[in-house]
Amino acid sequence: MHHKLLELGMSHRTSMVFIIMIELFYIIINFTLARVLNINLILLIDVVSWIGLHMWLNFLLSRRHQLGLTRRGSIQQSIDTYTEDD
């Protein structure tokens, strides 16, 4: 998830804060739901929501790639520079 957020244009710090906030959200929701729902149902909700979050990030990345707004790392830039010189 960290690399997906970086590719979307977030900084390292912003992506880590985002991930920590998501983790805190899951912790609070799980403790709250543990009083009223079966633990297996809570696990299912967590897995489905986590998959949904990744699918949403993949959608955002694909839209970004379609619009040509990819964030290329220094390694890819150096590879492109090397191949352009030939």
Backbone hydrogen bonds, N-H to C=O, Kabsch-Sander energy under -0.5 kcal/mol:
donor,donor_aa,acceptor,acceptor_aa,energy
5,L,1,M,-2.4
6,L,2,H,-2.1
7,E,3,H,-2.2
8,L,4,K,-1.4
9,G,6,L,-1.4
10,M,5,L,-2.1
15,S,11,S,-2.5
16,M,12,H,-2.2
17,V,13,R,-2.4
18,F,14,T,-2.3
19,I,15,S,-2.3
20,I,16,M,-2.5
21,M,17,V,-2.4
22,I,18,F,-2.1
23,E,19,I,-2.4
24,L,20,I,-2.6
25,F,21,M,-2.2
26,Y,22,I,-2.4
27,I,23,E,-2.4
28,I,24,L,-2.5
29,I,25,F,-2.7
30,N,26,Y,-2.7
31,F,27,I,-2.3
32,T,28,I,-2.1
33,L,29,I,-3.0
34,A,30,N,-1.8
35,R,32,T,-0.8
36,V,33,L,-1.3
37,L,33,L,-2.9
42,I,38,N,-1.9
43,L,39,I,-2.2
44,L,40,N,-2.0
45,I,41,L,-2.4
46,D,42,I,-2.5
47,V,43,L,-2.6
48,V,44,L,-2.7
49,S,45,I,-2.5
50,W,46,D,-2.3
51,I,47,V,-2.4
52,G,48,V,-2.4
53,L,49,S,-2.2
54,H,50,W,-2.1
55,M,51,I,-2.5
56,W,52,G,-2.2
57,L,53,L,-2.3
58,N,54,H,-2.6
59,F,55,M,-2.2
60,L,56,W,-2.5
61,L,57,L,-2.5
62,S,58,N,-2.5
63,R,59,F,-2.4
64,R,60,L,-2.2
65,H,61,L,-2.5
66,Q,62,S,-2.3
67,L,63,R,-1.9
68,G,65,H,-1.0
69,L,64,R,-2.9
72,R,70,T,-0.8
77,Q,73,G,-2.2
78,S,74,S,-2.2
79,I,75,I,-2.2
80,D,76,Q,-2.5
81,T,77,Q,-2.5
82,Y,78,S,-2.2
83,T,79,I,-2.4
84,E,80,D,-2.0
85,D,81,T,-1.3
86,D,82,Y,-0.5
86,D,83,T,-0.5
